Amino acid sequence: LDNSLKLLNSVKESDSKNSVRDYCIITLFLNCGLRLSELCNLNVTDLNTDGSLKILGKGNKERVIYLNDACRSSLSEYLKIRPNEGIPADHKNALFISRNRRRISNKTVQHIVYSNLERIGLGGQGFSVHKLRHTAATLMYQYGNVDVRVLKDVLGHENLGTTQIYTQLSSQMVRDAIES
């Protein structure tokens, strides 16, 4: 939790011209548990007026997740400054736009995450974009009291066993805390 907040604060306080976009990206990772490809493939039309977000996951399976206040706020701020001019027709619907006025790429998002992790002293410690997904799931389970079956749907897992990894991680963390 502390490292997640440290990462978000670092991005927010960054002097990067893309800090609002980058903050929104990392907020979505940490609050929604998105996969890298899911985030990069988001379209403006995937945002629903009821505060939900349509996700196209693995195997072209659609799911809907409901956004919390942090996500809605960061998306609102980003949409105010999102480039609209000079975007090629086949990229106009993309939610996240790169400096080249195209849909943001997986590689660019990975660079955003890695460079911000580096800035807060967590570079080279095994953290990754996918770890942010794990972090989101663990935080939802531990602090959000999200039932494991609901977490399965939020993450877009087909098998409950995949999701139960997070409950085992939580149990291990409790054991470690008691022992220390």
N, C-alpha and C positions, 0 to 999 in steps of 0.2 A: 504494500500500500504506500509506504513512504517513498519508495523509488518511483512509483507511478506518479505521485504528486510532484516529486522533484523533476521528473521528465516533463510533465505538463507545464510546470512553472518555468522551466528553462526555455521551452519552445515559446511560451507566451511572452517572455521577457527578451527574446531574441531580437536582434536588430535586422534580421533577414527581411527582405521585401516580401517574402512569401510566408511570414510567420503566422498570419491569420489562417491561411490554407493549411499549413503544416500542423498548427494547433488543432484544427478541425479533424484532420486525418488521424492524428494520434488519439484525440478524444474518442473518435468512433472506434478505433481499435480497442482501446481500454474499456469502453463501455458496452460495446456490442459484440465483441469477440469475432469480428469479421476475419475471413481469410484475405490474404493479399490480393488475390485475383478478384474476389468479391468487391473489395473496396475500389480497385482500379476500374472495374466495369460498371460502377454506379453511374446512373444517368439522373439528370435533373428531374425527369418524369417519374423516377422511383420514389421521390419524396411525396408523401401523401398529406393531405390537409389535416388528417386526424392525428398527426404526429407519429406516423409509422413510416417505415422504410421497407420497400420491396427489394429483396435480395435474390439474385440468381446464383445459386450455389453449385456445388459439385453435381455433375450429371444433369445440368440444366434444371435442377429442382428449385422451384420458387418457394420462398418463405417470407413471412412478414414479421418484422421486429418493431417493437414500440420503443421510441426514443425517449430517454430521460431528459430532464431539463438541461443538463450539461451539453448533451448532443444537439438538442434543438437550438440552444443559444449559440453554440459554435457554428452550426450550419447557417443560422440566420446572419451572423457576422460575416461569414465567408461569402454567402450569396450576395451581400451588399457590394463586395469588391471583386467578385468573380468576373474575369474577362468575358466580354460578349462580342467584341469587335475583332475582326481578323482571324476568326476561327474557321478552318475548312468545314464545309458542309457535313462531312462524315464524322466530325468531332464536336459539332455544335451541342449535342445532347449530353455530352460527358459532364459529369458533376465536377470532377477535379481536372483542372486545366494546367498544363505545364507552361514553362516560360516560352516555349516554342508555339504556344497557342494550339496545342493538341491534347488529346486525352492523356492524362498522366500515365506513365509506364510503371510496371512492377519495379524496374531497376531504380527509377527516380524515387519511388516511395521507400524502397529499401535504403537508399542513400540518405533520405530525410531521417529515417529512424536511426540508422547507424551513426550519423553525424551528431544527432542530438544526444544519443546515449554516450558518445565520446565526450561531448561537452560537459556532461554531469559526472564524468569519471567512471562510467559503466561500460565503456568500449572494451572489446576483447574479452568479455567475461561470459560469453555464451548467450548473451541476450540477442534477440532477433525479432523480426516482424511476427513470426509465428509464436514466439514467446509472449508477445503482447496479447495474442489470442488466448493463450493459456492463462495469462495473468487475469484477463477479463473474466474468464470462466471461474477461476479460483476466487476472485473477489466477489462475484455474484453468489457463489455457493457459500463462502465463509461469512461475508458481511451483509449480503443482500437477502440471505435466507431463501434463495431461489431453490425450489425443489429440483432434484436431479432430472426428473422427466421434463420439466419446463426448460431447464438448461439444455437438454438434448435438442429440443426444438429450436431454441435461440441460436445454438451453434450449428444447426443443420446436420447433426449427426444422424445417421441411419440406424445405428446400433447403440443401445443404451450402455453397453459395455465400454464403448469408446468414451462416453461422457463420465462414467464412473471412475475413470482415472483421476478426475479432479477431486472426488470424494476421498479417494485413497491418499492423494497428496495432502489433503486437509488433515486426515487422521494422522499421517506421519508427522505433520507439523505440530499437532497437539502433543504427540508422544515426545518429540524433540524438545518442545517447550517445557514439558513436565520434567524431563530428565535434566534440563539445564537449570 
